């Protein structure tokens, strides 16, 4: 028998902000809308993926901001590395 998993509110969801008289006043459309809203309210299939996407976006924005702020310092470090490597012996290391 199919039904909602344990711990979930069974369909149709009753929103405490919308009374049953509102749905009755609106007729079958209102009841159908409440049922549809209840299904969306209880559905969490894509929640984990959405959270990971938001975390990835925030981390990416933070890294871009750090790279923009420290652009000159990072460029100076790489220029210094290139300068040191220019003075390295060409034969390689010999103890």
N, C-alpha and C positions, 0 to 999 in steps of 0.2 A: 504494500500500500504506500502510495506516495503521499508525502506531506512535508511540512516544514521541519528542518532539522531541530533537534532539541535546543532549547534556549532562545529560539526565535519566536517572534510574534506571528501567529497564524494569519493568513490572508482572510478577509480584507482587513488591513490595518485600520485601527480607529485612532485618528489623530485627535488628541484632546483639545486642540485649538479649533477644530471644526466639529460642530455638533451634528448628531444624526438628523436633526430637524433641517439643517442646511442642505444635507444630501437629499432628504425627502422633498424639500421645496424645489430643488433643481431637477428632481425626477431621476430617471435611469442614467442620464448623463452624469449627474453629480455623484451617484453611487459608483459608476464606472471610473470616474476620475479619482475618487478616493481609493478604489482598489488599485488602480494604476500607480498612484502616489505611494501606496503601501508597498507595492512590489519594488519600486525604486528605492524606497527608504530602507528596506530590509536587505537589498542586494549589495553584497560587498565583494563580488568576484574579482573586480579589477582594483581593489583598494591597495593591495600590496605593491602592484606595479606602479600605480600612481604615486605612492609614497616614495618609492625608489627613484622615480623620474624627477620628483621635486627635490630630493636630496642631491641627485646628480646635477641638476640645474643650479642649485645654490652653491655647491662646491665649485662648479665650473665658473660661475660668476665671481666667486671669491678668488680663485686662482688667476683669472684674467685681471682682476683689480690689483692683485699683488704684483703681477708681472708689469702692469702699466706703471704702478707707483715706483717700483724698484728697477725700472728699465735701464737707467744709466749705470747703476751699481752693478747690475748683472753684466751689462756690456763691458764695463771696466774689468771685471773678473776674467771674462773670456779674452779680452785684449791682453791682459797680463799673462794668462796661460799661453797664448800664442807667442808672446815675446820671450817667455822662458823656453818654450820649445824651439824657438829659432836658435837659441844659444846652446842647445843640446848637442853632444858629440854625434857625428854621423856614423861612426863605426859601431856604436852600440855600447853596452856595458861590459867592462872587463875588470874583474876584481884584482 
